[in-house]
Amino acid sequence: MPLTSKQRAQLRALSNDFDPVVYIGKEGITPNLSKQAWDALEARELIKVQVLKNAPYETREACGLLCEAVHADPVLCVGNRFVIYRPARKDPKIVLV
């Protein structure tokens, strides 16, 4: 189920102080990068990703591809960074309104 605008705003506020935990470089979105993002989402539920200058995608395209690969929802896409969210399978920490 897609996020509502209220939920997206809540998640945006939570992600303000985050540093990127996944970086998309010249290799693009590889199975290894998808696994890294998957594990980060399981641990944190909300992660920030940075698209480096030498990446083969624009930021929005990279966001869509990674979200599809890890079954996450896009929250925010600004500049060369984006934030994605997926509730943890066991013991979700973030409660959405």
N, C-alpha and C positions, 0 to 999 in steps of 0.2 A: 504494500500500500504506500503510495507516495506521501511525502511529508506535506503538512499544511504550512501556510505562510507563518503562522504563529509558532509552530514547532521549529521551522527553519530559522526564525528570528532568535528563538531560545538557544539553538545550537550555535548560531553565529556568535552570540554573546559569549558562550562558553569557550569558543575557539580563539577569541581575540588574543590571548596571551600565549598561545601554542607556538612552538617552533616546528618547522617541517620535520617529519620523521621518515619520509620516503622521498627519494629524489629520482626523477625520470631523466635519464641522460641519453646519449647517442644510441644506445642499444634499444631504446623504446621500452615498451611494456613486455617484458619477458616473463616466462613462468616463475623464475626466481623472484622477480620484482613483485609479481602478483602474490606469491607466497608471503613475502615480507609484509606487504600491505594487509593481507588476510590476518596474519599473526598480530600485527599492530592493532587492527580493528577488534580482534578478539580480546586483547588486553585493555584497550582504551575506549573503544566504540566510536570515537571521534578523532580523526587524524587530519593533519595538514600535509599536503604534498606539494613539492616544488618541481616545476618543469624547467630544466636547465636549458641554456641557450642552444646547445648542440643537439637537443632532442628532435626527433623526426616529426613531432606533432605540435600543433598550436595547443594552448592551455585547455580550451573548451573540449577539443577533440580528445586530448589525453584524459581529461576528467571523465568523459563519457565511456571511453574504452576501459579505464580502470574500474569504474563503477560496475560496468557489465561483468568484468572478470571476477570481482570479489563480492558481487551481489549487494552493493551498497547504494545509498542515496546521495546525490550531490547536495551540498548545503550552500556553498559559496564558491565563486570563481572570480578572482580579481588578479590582474596582472599575470605573473607567471606562477601563481599559487592557487590551490583550491583545497577545499575542506570537504571530506566525505564522512558519512555516518552509517553505521550498521549496528543494531543492538547485538550484544554478546549472546551467544547461544546458551551459555550457563551464567546465571546470576548477573543480569544486566544492571549497570550502575546508574545510567542516565535515565531519569523518568521524564517523559515528554508530556506537556500539557495538552 
